[in-house]
Amino acid sequence: MQLTQHFTLEELIKSQTGDRLGIDNVPGADALDNLMMLCARVLEPLREHYGPIFINSGFRCPALNKAVGGAATSQHRIGQAADIEVPDVTNGDVAAWIAANLDFDQVILECYRKGQPHSGWVHVSYRTSGNRKETLTATVVEGRMVYNPGLNT
């Protein structure tokens, strides 16, 4: 199913963990609507600017979200978030471009290490109303993810 011109439902629900565990990661109608808006408002403009985008993680049903250790309140569970990378573009640059040019709820530069421009990934979320425009950098400290304000590129 085509969600927008360049993004399919398949790539937004694909999960190696889900495949391995036999989890049926199919979104309901509300999550599907949210995925369409995320693609239309964030992923398509990003693709227009940079070219192809790799989706690491999109929608996660509750069972998949639990299996990957996602937060119980994760926006992935309702189709509002994707973890992405853009080939040949640093994750810091991708996060900064989104923050400067698009409407979004959160942009989180996750597991990014200075001096290693392709480390980590970019988490981006979008809500149809009430977007916080929150930017964060997430790093692992003593085995736990720690979130700090701003994009620390």
N, C-alpha and C positions, 0 to 999 in steps of 0.2 A: 504494500500500500504506500503510495506516494503522499508524504505529509506536506511537502512544499516542492518547488522545482528541483532542488538538489538533495533532498533528504527523504529517506524512506523510514517507515515504521520499523522495518527489520534492523536497520543500523542503530536505532534508538532503543531497542529492547534486547539486542544481542548481548549475551553474557557467557563467557567461558565457564564461570562458576555455575551459573544456572544450567548450562548444558551438561556439565559433569554431574550435577546433583539431580538432574531431571526435574528442575523447577519450571513450571509453566509461567513465563514472565509476560503475560498479556495484559495490557492496561484496560481499565474500564472506560466508559464514555468520557467522564470528566478528565481523567488523566490524558486521554487521547486528545481532547481539546487543548489541554495545557501544553502537550508536546507540539501541537501544530503552532501555537502561539510562540513558544520558545524558538522553534525553527524559523518562523516568519520574522520575528522581531530581533533575534540575536544571531542565530546561526547563518541565515541567508545573507544578511549584511556583512558578516564576518567573512563568509566565503567569497562574496563579491569583492571584498578588499584584498584578501590574501590568496584565494584559490581553495583547493580541497582542504577539508578539515577531517581529522580522525576523531571519532567518538569513542572514548575509552569506556564510558558508562553513561547511560541515559536513564530511562525509566527502570525502576526496581520495585517489583511487587513486594509485599511485606516479607515473604519467605526469603526472597533473594537478598533484600536489604539486610535481613538478620544474618544470612549466610556470609555476606561480605563484611560484616561488622559495621554497617552503616548506622548512623544515629536514628533513633526512633522517630524523630521529627524531620528527617531528611526530606528535602524538596524533591529528591529523586523518586520518592514513593508516590508522589502525586503528579509526576510528569513535568515538573517545573524546572528541572536542573539537568545539566550534562557536564561531564568531565571531558575535556577536549585537549587536543594538541594540533598544531599546524606544522606540517613538514617544513623544515628549513627556516622556521621562524622561532626565536626564543620564546619560551613560555612567559617570561617577564614582559616582552614586547606585546604578545597577544593580550595579556591581562590589561596592560596599560592602554592599548588601543580600544578595547571594549569600554573601559572606564571613561575614556575621553570622548567616545563617539556614539555610544548606544545607551538606550534605556535598559536597566537591568535591576534585579533585586540584590544579588550578591555576585561579586567576582572575588574568588579566593585563589591565590597563587599557592598551590599545595605542594609541599615537599621539594620546593625549589631551593637550590644551593647556589649561592653567588660563585661565579667562576665556572659554573657548569650550566651553560645557557639552556640546554635541552633537558635538564633534570626536572622531575615533577610533572605537573599538569595544571590546567586551569579549570576550576569549577566555576560555572556560570549559571545563574538562575534568573527566571523572569516570572513575574506575576502580572495578571491582566490589569490590576490596580494596586496602588500602594507600594510600588517598588521603593526599597530603602536606599538604593545606590550605595550599598556598603561594600567597601574594599577591605580585604583581609589577606594576611600572609599566614599560612599554616606550616608549622615545622614539628617534627617529632623530637620531644625532649623526654628523656628517661622513659621511652616506650609509650608516651601519650602524645596525642596531637594537641598542640598549643596554638591558639589563634591570636594574632596581634593585628591591630588596626593598620590600614594602609597596605600598599604594595611595596614590599621590600625587595626590589630588584637589584 
